[in-house]
């Protein structure tokens, strides 16, 4: 898939970009942070993509707490938001920008429910199987904090994390439907806001016996 449109925005995107994304039935979303603990590690980037090849990377400033147009898009109930491991991204977006993302499709949950023939459910493995593309993840563990001076390698990595999600979501949804697990997957997605609330309150093993 070639990117037809790629832009980098500071703090938020403009009204025109918002209007274009709101026309989509589905969009792909990802975040880049300084680490894997939302309460400690700040949000640096939010990436959005649609099925037309349009990708927008929003650079989030240190200390920023609002992104109104991003919030409108991610809370729009008529647009399905696709994530890979939505649990983390939803927690990060809620904690740092006050965004309650809805509705959601998580390709990692979907993969675990239907690709039961493999233990490999990372984005790289899912894209490789379903899209026949090998993602370059070399920039995964890098410093995203200096958003104004990100390298081309980092920006390409950020774009690649969303550019295939819309396509793999369709394929995973078809597999789930075929195996009669789509309704179960949708029930899992509906539980994510509650799980995120528990994560942000730092509850662990709440459903375990101990």
C-alpha positions, 0 to 999 in steps of 0.5 A: 500500500502506497501512502497517498497523503501523509502529514505531520501536525503539531498538537492537533489536526485542523478542521479540514482534516477532521472533516475528511476522517469523519467521512470514514466508516473506519480509521486506524489509530496508534500512539507512541509514548516514552514507555509502557506505563500511562501514568508515568510515561508521556504521550508523544505521538498519535497516528491516524490512517484511513482506507484511502492511504491518508496518514496523519501523525499528531505530535503531542507537546510535553504537558499538553492535556487537550486536542479538541479535533482529535477528541471529536474524531476518536469519540465519534460514534459513527467511526470505528477505531481500529487499534492493535492492543487497544488496551494500552492506547485507550488508557494512554489517550484517556489519561493524557488527553481525556479522550474516551475512545468509542467504538473500538476494534482491537486486532490483537484481541481478534487475532488471539480469538481466531488465529489459534493456530499460532502463538504469535499475535504481534502486529508484525506477525499479523501483517506479515501473514495477512498482508504479505508485508514485513514491517521494519520495527527497528525504530520501535524502541527509540526516543519519541520525546523530541517530537519536533526532531523525529527522524524519517525512520521514526516517522515511517515506523509510526506511519507503518503501525497504522497503514495496514490496520484497516485492511487486517481488521477486515480480514480478521473480522471475516475470519471471526465471522467464519469461525462464529466468534465475531460476536464474542470479539465484539463483547470483548471490545465493549469490555475495554473501557472498564478494563482501562479504568481498572488499569488506570487505578492500578488494579491487578488480578481483580478476577483471580481467586487470590 
